[in-house]
Amino acid sequence: MTQTQQSREARLAEKLRENLRRRKVQARAITATGDSAPSSESGHKNESENESGGLPKPAPES
């Protein structure tokens, strides 16, 4: 393995550790407050979303 490959792998490993730490902090905050995550992360539908999960259709023009 070359020096640049080792350097790249070290950077990626550090980013993964940072991401893990950030996600743990978020999970602890959610658990502590009892709030649920946004619908895109938790898999639950938001009340404002329709069944397809998309934007509502505009009213037809006459």
C-alpha positions as CSV (number, residue, x, y, z in Angstrom):
1,M,0.0,0.0,0.0
2,T,1.3,3.4,-0.9
3,Q,1.6,6.4,1.4
4,T,-1.3,8.2,-0.3
5,Q,-3.6,5.2,0.1
6,Q,-2.8,5.0,3.8
7,S,-3.4,8.7,4.1
8,R,-6.7,8.4,2.4
9,E,-7.8,5.5,4.5
10,A,-6.8,7.3,7.7
11,R,-8.9,10.3,6.7
12,L,-11.9,8.2,5.8
13,A,-11.5,6.3,9.1
14,E,-11.5,9.6,11.0
15,K,-14.6,10.8,9.2
16,L,-16.4,7.6,10.0
17,R,-15.5,8.0,13.7
18,E,-16.7,11.6,13.7
19,N,-20.0,10.6,12.0
20,L,-20.5,7.8,14.6
21,R,-19.9,10.3,17.5
22,R,-22.3,12.7,16.0
23,R,-25.0,10.1,15.5
24,K,-24.6,8.9,19.1
25,V,-25.0,12.4,20.4
26,Q,-28.2,12.8,18.3
27,A,-29.6,9.5,19.5
28,R,-28.9,10.4,23.1
29,A,-30.6,13.8,22.6
30,I,-33.7,12.1,21.1
31,T,-33.8,9.5,23.8
32,A,-33.4,12.2,26.6
33,T,-36.2,14.5,25.2
34,G,-38.5,11.8,24.0
35,D,-38.8,13.6,20.6
36,S,-39.0,11.6,17.5
37,A,-36.6,12.2,14.5
38,P,-37.9,13.8,11.3
39,S,-39.9,11.5,9.1
40,S,-37.0,11.1,6.6
41,E,-34.8,9.5,9.3
42,S,-37.3,7.6,11.5
43,G,-39.4,6.2,8.7
44,H,-42.6,7.7,10.2
45,K,-44.9,9.7,8.0
46,N,-45.2,13.4,8.8
47,E,-48.9,14.5,9.2
48,S,-48.4,17.0,6.4
49,E,-47.2,14.3,3.9
50,N,-49.7,12.5,1.7
51,E,-49.7,8.8,1.3
52,S,-47.2,8.8,-1.6
53,G,-44.8,10.9,0.4
54,G,-44.7,13.5,-2.3
55,L,-46.0,17.0,-2.7
56,P,-49.8,17.6,-3.0
57,K,-51.1,17.9,-6.5
58,P,-52.2,21.4,-7.6
59,A,-55.8,22.1,-8.2
60,P,-56.8,21.6,-11.9
61,E,-57.1,24.8,-13.9
62,S,-60.5,25.4,-15.6
